Amino acid sequence: MVLKWGIVSAGKISNDFTCAMKNLPKDEHEVIAVAARDKARADNFAKIHNIPTAYGSYEEIAANPNIDVVYVGVINTQHLSVCKTMLESGKHILCEKPLCMNYKEAEKLIKIAKSKSLFLMEAVWSRFFPVYDKLRLSLEKEEIGDVVQLTANFGLEIYSERVKQKQFGGGVVLDLGVYTIQLAMLVFGQNTPFEITSVGHLNQDKVDESCTCIIKYPKGKTATTILHSIVRLENDAYIYGTKGFIKIHQPFWCPTKITVNGEKFEYPLPDSDKGRYNYTNSAGLNFQAKEVYRCIKQGLLESPLMSHEDSLIFARIEDTIRSQLGVKFEVDE
Ligand SMILES: NC(=O)c1ccc[n+]([C@@H]2O[C@H](COP(=O)([O-])OP(=O)(O)OC[C@H]3O[C@@H](n4cnc5c(N)ncnc54)[C@H](OP(=O)(O)O)[C@@H]3O)[C@@H](O)[C@H]2O)c1
């Protein structure tokens, strides 16, 4: 089976995802079109990546009957409307994180995907790195005993207006939060009840520029996370258990190294288009493309490793944290 991809937006992450796809087998993945709001941008993107068709609107890519699946790399505020257009045209979807602006939107989108029997996944790419396979296995085997504490920080100096401005759906919770939240849910189990306490600072546009969040679980278990857009942090994650600890070496959201009770394991990134990426370790974006292929081939409408339920839980937590910080978007009304 050859999965025919369309790329929606000619932005930074779309560039990285398209580069990362290049070393996947040609008889499994083919990028056949790109769309941008502006035809010249789409043409330029198509030229760089050797994509046969470029469109100057998202509607045109939706109308192409040869496309099986779209990668949606537009700004957060546009995820719901763009994904809805794609689903209504019968396309499967891999959508950048956060799936939507809030729980209400995510629920609506998932409902549409289900009603159309189409695949939909939030691109939480961390979960498909080999380090995360090792982590899941290690937790399953209880190699560090009973897990009681997670500490995960994600802080970078971020200058992008996309993250600073409310009109683009900015803020650290929506930009970085999903990575620490997904790790906490993976480690402690998403069905475990929890309480959240968050504090943070808002910028002039009233979006969160930093946030410290504590998730308290029963039986003495806690996740402590810091998100920051003003300063770079040590972006390792530590998982402490009664018999030892696991370190996911930075960058913990797209890692190549993990240490379990002092033993270090390394998993190199796929070798593809080095030097053309905008973001850290973006070659690893192809792990999630492989998962999309596997799921669609098997007729699955969601990935068991990054399910619709996962997206809804993350959205609910992001809503709670934003409300504790006092960050409100128009769509929250
Ligand atoms: N997985 C990751 O590691 C990762 C990293 C960074 C970002 N992301 C996610 O990817 C998405 C895009 O981020 P990015 O860094 O690629 O941003 P970006 O370079 O600014 O690109 C965003 C794209 O959004 C499109 N867009 C649609 N409506 C828009 C509007 N009203 N104003 C401005 N742009 C609009 C533009 O597409 P056109 O080309 O059509 O104009 C633009 O190229 C975000 O949801 C972000 O959370 C994920």
The ligand as a Gaussian input file, in Angstrom:
#p B3LYP/6-31G(d) Opt

LIG

0 1
 N        5.783000      18.637000      16.761000
 C        6.583000      19.647000      16.980000
 O        7.716000      19.473000      17.400000
 C        6.125000      21.018000      16.681000
 C        7.075000      22.045000      16.594000
 C        6.622000      23.309000      16.270000
 C        5.299000      23.557000      16.050000
 N        4.394000      22.544000      16.160000
 C        2.954000      22.809000      15.915000
 O        2.795000      23.016000      14.519000
 C        1.893000      24.073000      14.247000
 C        2.590000      25.113000      13.370000
 O        3.759000      25.590000      13.992000
 P        5.004000      26.186000      13.134000
 O        6.099000      26.375000      14.097000
 O        5.220000      25.399000      11.922000
 O        4.403000      27.623000      12.771000
 P        4.613000      28.494000      11.467000
 O        5.952000      28.278000      10.858000
 O        4.207000      29.881000      11.838000
 O        3.540000      27.883000      10.464000
 C        2.205000      27.912000      10.746000
 C        1.400000      27.931000       9.454000
 O        0.049000      28.187000       9.811000
 C       -0.611000      28.642000       8.670000
 N       -1.687000      29.569000       9.002000
 C       -2.991000      29.330000       8.766000
 N       -3.735000      30.357000       9.162000
 C       -2.892000      31.283000       9.643000
 C       -3.069000      32.589000      10.184000
 N       -4.275000      33.145000      10.311000
 N       -1.975000      33.271000      10.573000
 C       -0.747000      32.730000      10.454000
 N       -0.517000      31.490000       9.951000
 C       -1.586000      30.788000       9.536000
 C        0.455000      29.275000       7.769000
 O        0.365000      28.470000       6.619000
 P        0.584000      28.924000       5.115000
 O        1.915000      28.350000       4.805000
 O       -0.549000      28.289000       4.430000
 O        0.551000      30.400000       5.054000
 C        1.762000      29.019000       8.473000
 O        2.756000      28.608000       7.586000
 C        1.411000      24.573000      15.604000
 O        0.176000      23.966000      15.891000
 C        2.462000      24.078000      16.589000
 O        1.930000      23.793000      17.883000
 C        4.795000      21.293000      16.458000

